[in-house]
Amino acid sequence: MGVLRATTARITGGTSKERWRRFREVYRDHLALKADTIYALPNALIDAICSEPGLESFFSPDDVRFERDLACGSGFFLGSSFSIASGIELTLKRTMIGPDLSTRLDKDRHAIEKMKQDAIMDRWGYAGWLVTDTGFRLERDAFRKRWEPTVKELGFLPSGALTRAQEGRRVREPYREFYSAYVRLLDRWGLQEMPTWDTVVPLHPYHCGPGSDLPPNITSAGFVFWEPCYRLNEDKNRLQLIAGMFLEQAVPNHLRGWLCERPRRWGPDRFARLWEIYLYFELALKTRYADRIEGNVHRLDRAMARFFCQNLVVANQDAQTTMTDSVTDARQMMNRRLST
């Protein structure tokens, strides 16, 4: 068991390409390297799986070494490492404890902090909904079929900020049509970028004041609402009223499933959990260990629950049981949505 729980990764440091070169040299015969994308499991989740009763032999010692070395980032895509910040952001959101508020200033600061933290949950909840939405997946697959050779030639899917800026400049002729099509896909679905074909990073809210501008070409991804500074202290419910009007009159059809038709009790928090299960279960475990999952699904749910519980303020047995139920519900919802 000492080898299984060793956490020292041998492939660290250097550039993204250098890490990939070292990884490929060490694991040149591993079947996972046949794919364009390899998704990583966090070290703490590897520990949880190895220590779950009944899963002690789920990973072989060679598997653990592979997973530890892969866990230095989110994985590799087209020979470069990539990273998705959702795990860190959601952990901060779920461990936030409200202070003992006694003054209006404290309450105002707490309200602003809560708004920021709720935006994180909304962001990654939307990601969980989106990657399992049939409409988005069909459009993404059509885009991939058309442009995958170009993406392989570039070696990456561009970041949204770079892509939107590039579109306003002179892009080399072979890539102009690709850049324009990519920006349209990102803006239609409210995305900052797609780190890989299977993952998304939704846009975060922009709060612009005097002297600042929205990023170029981003306005088609949302609604722009402008007020002069002198009105900041008046009619404070107007944003809620305007949002309600937009929901009644201007919801894009392709986003109705998220904005208007979500299943009861499935808010951003539950879809954010689905997003995490999608990353770790669907993209990583299922891809590399599908033959071992059958008969071990509930044990894997418990291991994931322990992994998530490590970030809770109170992580007792009741909390772990509740978390296991949450993981199971998210996995089952994910499977239903992916099967439609």
Secondary structure, DSSP 8 states (H G I E B T S, - for coil): -TTTT----SS-SS-HHHHHHHHHHHTTT-GGGGSSEEE---HHHHHHHHHSTT-TTTS-HHHHHHHHHHTTSSEEETTEEE--THHHHHHHHHH-------SHHHHHHHHHHHHHHHHHHHHHHHHHHHHT-HHHHHHHHHHHHHHHHHHHHHTS--BHHHHHHHHTS---HHHHHHHHHHHHHHHHTTEEE-SSTT--EE-------TT----TT-GGGS------GGGTTS-TTHHHHHHHHHHHH---GGGHHHHT---TT--HHHHHHHHHHIIIIIIIIHHHHHHHHTT-HHHHHHHHHHHHHTTSSS--HHHHHHHHHHHHHHHHHHHHHHT-
